[in-house]
């Protein structure tokens, strides 16, 4: 079966710059504000790329881009969420992403709502590879050969509904079918833990480590592990969770080198981490990279080619690329 067909239909969901785009965003705020810019799709995508290059970006301002309606795929909006009333500096920072021809935008205060959890309620289950991912709103799937995951709504991202996460599930399934052997794996930017669970399901005797920059993910991953029957611990077949930025944690270094490293984050951090990932994996090891738009793929692949990786397979889901890379021996 062509790799482009190994993932099932995926519901378009929320932000269009990856499940991990707003990991530092607290879903419940006493004051939540939003800046909205309406523009053609190429303009919004260019603004998102400019955001990735803005190293002094205020982390309190969280961005997402999306199409306005399914029937108008080229009409997009860029939304910026803030935990405060936007200042002139905040508005100027958003406007600067669009260059000299910045479009007009609206500013509104939002009601006190748990936007993260609310957006994830009643999302339809998805099938990707040999996995079925659902929330508690739907019954389990007992179809033979299909692993059912119950991932409740939470403040952590990567519940499976975004193309990047579904694409990673499909890619991991493809790798298993291709005979890839994994004894030691890591999921960097794990969010809910879903991709770590999927990898452990495919390679149940592997050492497994999950990390995220956001400490809120620790409790989320632990709860989801118990809910889905995964043991927490440091032995083979168990999952160890740490809080870390990239590979910056002594336990991540001590438990390497890895046979498989999964990172569903953003294109900018992926490029920055290419050298760290190369040092963290064995020769011949696999990387699964996601969170990059197809337009960003050449830049990411170039960084990893320089770091000693070759492309084994790629999958495109919507606007997103999912890459399987292998470190050259």
N, C-alpha and C positions, 0 to 999 in steps of 0.2 A: 504493500500500500504506500503511495507517495506520502512523504513526510508532511506535506501541506494538508493532508486529510486525517492526521492521527488525532486531532483534537476536535471534540464535538462543539456544537453551537454554544456561543458564550453571550450572555446578556450584557449589553452595554451598561456600564455602571459608574455613576459619579464622575470623579476626576479622570482626566484622560492622560495624566502624566505618571501613572503607575500607582499600584496599591500602597507603595511606600511614600508617596509624595507628602503626606501630612502626618507622618508618624510622631512628630513633636507637637502636634496640635491637640489641645485638651478639648474633648468633645463637649464639655459642659462649662459655660462661662456666664458670669453675671452680666458682662457686656460683650456682645459679639457683633461685629460690623462686617460689611461686605462691600467691596468695590467691584463693579461689573463693567467690563468693556465688551462691546459687540463689534465684531470684525470678521472679515473672511478667514477661512481656515488657514491659509498660508501665513497671514499676518499674526494670528494667535500662535501658531507653531513657532514662528520666528521670535516672538516675545518669550515663549517658554525656553527656547534655546539661549536667548540673552540672559534670562534668569539664571540658568545653570552656570554661565560665565561670570556672574556677579558674586565674587567671593566675599564682599562685604554686605551681602543681603541680610536684612533683619530677619532672624529665624521666626519671629512672631508673626510675620506675614506669610501665610501659606497660600500657594497658587494652585489652580487647576484649570485646565482647558477642556471644553466639551462642545459637541455640536448642539445647537439649540433644539433641533427636532430631527427625528429620523428621516422625515420627508425633505429636509433641507440640509443635506450633509455638508455643504460648503459654507453654511452660515454658522459661525462659532461664537463662543463667548469665553472670555478669560475672567475668572473669579478670584478675588484675593480676600481671604478671611483674616480678620484681626481681632485680638482680645481687648480692643480699646477703640475709641473714636479716632478715625484716621486723622493724622496731622497733615499739614501741607507737605511736609517732608515725605510722609507715607505715600500721598497721592503723586508726588513728583517721582518717587522711586518706581511706582507702577507705570506711570506715563513714560518714563525714560526707557522702558523695555521696548517701546514701539518706535523709538528713534524720533526724528524731528517731526514726523507726521502723526503724532499721537492722536488716536480717536478720542471722542468724548466718552465719559464714563459716568456711572451713577454710584451714589454712596447711600447705603441704607443700614439702619440698625436692625438686627435680627432678634426675634423673641428668644427667651431662655429655653433652649431646646438642646437635647443631646443629639447633635447632627450626625455624628458618626454612627451611633447605634440605630437611630431612626432610618438612616439611609440603607442600613443592612437588614432591616426587618422585611420579611416577605419577598426577598429576592429569590428568584426561581433557582432550584438546584441546577447544577451544571455537571456534565460528563466530559471528562478530559482524559484521554488515555484509558487506563484501567481503573479510573477513580470516579466516584460520584460524591459531590460535595453539596451539603445542604445545611440549613439552619433547623432549629427545633420546630419551626412552623410546618415542616414537611416530614412525612414518614420515611423511615430508612428504606434503602433499596437492597433487596436480597437477590438480585440477579447474579447467577454464577459467573465468577471471574471478574466481578466488579467490586472494588473495595469502597465501602460507604464511610464517609467522614461526616461527623456532626460538628460543625464549627459555628458556635453561637455568635450573635452580634457582640461586638466589644469595641474598646478604644484602640485596639491594635488592628493593623491592616493585613491584607492577604487572606481574604476569606474564600477566594477561588473565583469570584464573579468577574474579576478584571481579566482582560486578554492576556496580560503578562503572567499571572499566576496560573491560569488555565493552560497557557502555552508551556510553562515549566512542567506541569503535571504530565502533559502529553509528551514532552521531550524526555523526561525521566523514564516513562513507559517505553518509549522507542529505544532508549539506551539499553534497558534491561533486555528487550527482545533482540537487540544486536549482540548480546553476550557480554556486556560490560560487567566486570566483577568489582565490587566495592567492599573494602574492609574497614575503611575509615573515612567518614564524611563530615562536612560542615555546611551549615546553612547560615549565610551571613545576611543580616537584615531579615530575620525570620518572621517578625510580626506575630501572627497567631500560632506559628509553629507548623503550619500546614505542609509546607514543602519538606521540612525535616521529617514529619510523620510519613509522608509519601515515600521519601527515600528509604526510611527504615522499614516500611512495608515491603518495598522491593528487595532490599538487602537486609534482612532481619537480624543478621549476626554482626553487623558493622558497629564499630564505635561511632557514636553520633554526637556532634556538638552543634548547638544553635546559639546565635548571638543576635543582639539588637542594640542599637544605640539608645533606645527608649526603655527606661526601667519598668514602665507600665506593662511591658510585654512579658516580664517574668511570671507574674501571677496568671496572665492570660494563657501562656504556653503550658504552665503547670496544670491549670484547670482543663485545658483542651487535651492534654496528654492523658489525664485520668478519664475524661469523657470518652476517649477513643481507644483506650486500652493499651497505652504505651507507658512503659516503666521509666521513671526518672532515676538517673544514677550515672556512674562512670564506667560501668562494665559494658562488654559487647552486647548489643541489642537494647541498650538503655540510652536515654537522651540527657545530655548535660547542657544546661542553659547558663549563659553569661551575658553581662551587659558590657558592650564594647563598641567603640567607633572603628569600623573597618576590622583590621586584624590586630588592633592595639589592645591585647589582653594576654597576660602571661600564660593562661590556660590554653588559649588558642595556639600559641607557639609551642607549648609543651606537648599537646596532643597531636601535632603534625608529625611528619608530612601526610597530606590527605590524598586519597584516591579520587575523591569527588568533592568539589566545592560548588555550592549553589549561591548565587547572589542576584536577587530580584530587587534592585534598588533604582538608581538613576544613571543616565549615561555619564554625567560629569564625575561622580564618585567612582564609577566603574573604570574610567580612564585613569584616574588618580591611583587606583588600587592595583593596576596591572602588575607592577613590580612586586608588590606585597603578595599578591596571589601566586605569582610565579615562584616565589621563595617558599610558599606554604604547601605546595603540592609536589608529588613525586613526578619524575619523568614518565610520560605516558598517561598521567592522570587527566581527569576530565573536569572542565568547568562548564556550568550552565549559567549563562548570563542573560538577564532580562531587565526590563524597565527602560529600554531604549526605543525611541521611535525608529522606524525604518530609515528615516532621513539621517539619523545619528549613527547608523550602523557602520558606515565606512570609517568614521573617526574611532569608534570603539575597536573595530577589527584591526585597524592600523596599530593602535596602542598594544594590543595583545600579540600581534605578529612580531613587533619589536621585542616583546617580553618573552618570546620563544614558544608561542602557541600557534597551532594550525586549526583551520575550521574543519570540523567533522560533519556537522549538519546545521541547518538553520530552518526555522519555522516562522512564518509571518501570520500574526493574528490581528486582524484589523489594521491599525497603523503601527503595530509593535513587532519588533524582531526578537526572537528567542534564539540564542546561539549555543551550540555545543562545540566547545573548543577542547583540544587535547594538547598537552605540553609535549614538545618535541623531545625525543629520547636522545 
